[in-house]
Each structure stands twice: as C-alpha cells, then as structure tokens.
C-alpha cells in the first residue's frame, strides 16, 4: 500500500513539475530593451569590447537631416527667477544623468539606429541577477531607467560615454516626454471640465453627474470616445517646444521655461524639438558636446541671451 501511494503521488505531481520547468523566468523584461553588443550595420564604426569604456568622441559636421540622441532627466521641481530685465521666469529644473549602454544590431526601416541609454545608478542589491548580468557585461553600474533613442548613423555614440547637460545649449527648444500624475478614478467634472447640472430646481442628487450619454434608436449605442468618468492621468505625454533658459554645468541641471509632465522625482526623456529645428547658422554640438583641452576655464552657468528691447516698454 505504501508503494502504491508513492507511485500515485508521483503521478499527481509530475504535471506540476512539467509546468514549472516550462514556466518562463519571473523577470519582467517589458520595460527593458534588448541590449546588443557593439555596432553592427554601420560600416564606419569599429567593434568595441564589452569592457571597453569610451574616452573620445569624434566631432562631426551637423546637417539638417541629422538626428541626435536624447537624454534621461529627473524632475527636481519648479522655481521662479528674475532675469536682468526684471521679468519673472517660471522654470522647471531637470537633473541630467545619461550613459550609453550599447547599440541595437539592426537599423529601423527608416534607416535610424537605436541607442540604448541608461540613467541614474541603482542599488545593486535591488537588482535581480538576470538584469545584473546585462549591466556587468557592459561594465556599467545598474541603472534605474533604460530608454532607447533613435538617431541617424552619423550621430551614433560609443558605449560607455556619459552625456551631461551641455549636450544642449541655452535658447534651444526641446521636447520632454514623461508620465503624467495619476489622479485615480475621476468624474466628468474633474476629468473633462464639465459644468455639471443645476444646484437646485429639480435636480435630485445628480449635481455632478454627466447626464445623458446616448442618442435615440438611431444609432442606438454610445459613440466610442465619449467623455465619461474614468481613470485620469498616468499616461505618456510629450510637452513640446520648451525653451532652455539656463544650464548649470557644475550641478548638471537644465532650467526649462514652463512645466513638464510627471511628479517631482519622476524620470523624463529630453530630445531636440521637432517643430522648432536648429538654425543652420547656430548648429548644435554634434554628435554631442566634447570638452576641448585648450586650457579655457569652463563657466559654472550658461544663461540664455536676453532680447535687446525692454519687455515692459509699450
């Protein structure tokens, strides 16, 4: 009887063992892009070793068709500053911390290369072993944020290169992409700005309700996209055409005019503006800023040049 019981128990547990073997790894890699090792389809770039760290960047000529990489930033908060004209500026402070991890093997159908960028170091004890092995293969510390940026082949950067705030310049326009603050389940008055129903005169406990949402027998349904109550916020949003007012080189900070999506401490992606491209007479540092060893002292701050006309003159 004991042997029969053991055989029966083994038969019952065998399907569970098979499912456990076939079960995929518990690591969720949805938000972690595939990190390819080295370059592949760009002929003018050489292969690099996994442990090699880039020390020099080749300065190339910028063209209107060139597309530079973006950077990873962290929202530090908002402040107000007065310029030399006495005009109040409402600014958002971003801390920049980006490092090139690698390049994806294949180009996109439009001919762009994919640069894998990591930003802001993470405690190694809070990283799972599978992801820790990826970072070790590239010889970098674990990162809290990993993003892919599309660039043209002439704007590819070598792995191991750290990009600071001088990748941009004061007066430049940028696009900032982030996740908006989550507001939870909200009604139509808060979510869509509905006026609501009357406070008195025939309204019974439906003062903040949406009211009618449908039509008659034709079409006999609710149209898709109807503004109704639901989850508000926590969505990807891009704030376009924000101008850089000041760059703090010492602390690696960007001061942008206006607000950006997300909460304080949230991560955002900063790219060159699409709707306001660069002027041919004032090209950006390409493919990124390179410190020249000419003995000149680097200023701690770079501020956008003000207009010659007094803004308070009529």
Steps between C-alpha positions, in 0.01 A plus 500: 500500500789735575659436158168556322449826687849620400438418132165680508655805663775513240243482216303790649805721543653426159279750301580773750872432456467529122315830529765631739775409253320663206408808700698808385727696726329723754693805375280749317699634207220706345662833583859384438611524137725240347863603544703406196875469537697745292422647159379305201360661186701824503814441297697806614497394867721234651400226735575563867558258782235456769719637776641788298387849606487782251739785568490698175220603267557595140358844427303497175327761289130550573249497213127582504430130438697391807317382810679505834434277799288605793588486868339378821405758760341510842253768601633684804217753532406851388642839595463866404783729394521864396709583195703816446194681362308426821264254332390198702585160349322181605748216453510123537828354625624174345803300608675325211671164540541283190748237391513308172457128566507365146362505148230270364619274222259595222391830357133594492309492169549878477876464532540606862726337756381427854720622786430335836543761773506445875472756773532538876678227692302241693587304810645164381321320782165602349581358154413143406785274386384478137501876449817538704680275252398731214649801673820311589551397139517868408713600795254757641317537828135396519267770373157604619381605155571348158381669180557457126557804279490502120794675332642529153812290429723807514384573859587162653692522827741239639391292801614623839473869409334722761290790374452809713283811479733663247353271238254791466558877501303796643227626272445160339151349480449144625218246531453335838320167527379360831214332685237732641388490861242233573174641639313173536135457403357847435159632403412696189528839673859441608610288205343697213396829658125448471287773657276253678128531549306766688551536873123522566167507313414145420844335529498214748844370602643523148674837526838365382368234261569497128139485391392332179769303317307343213271580209169368373435168334734611225792432556379323816841490663759717670764644269858393555709762674208646691621717787402313812632434848810280521864479591673835473870558444787247504546526123793577274505865399746710304536869575632661184710806426631581847784750492812454709557809713812398691745211536680431827816324386637439848187320625395369156158667503268629229261790564203483262238770458159354579375176653559138408293185563562287805553537870805619687769232477354344186709411195455669163655479153641822356547527123563772246178669395341373179279800426776755563816356342848648519612793296774430248698797632490368860541120481499289816801310636510191283473215571526630859699748701875429509727675749794656321836495676597859423549619856189721511305513823152354482232734637271365769183628331381581150202737471291575193570839346222751566336713237631853446152651536355561844193271537327762718517774236172575326 
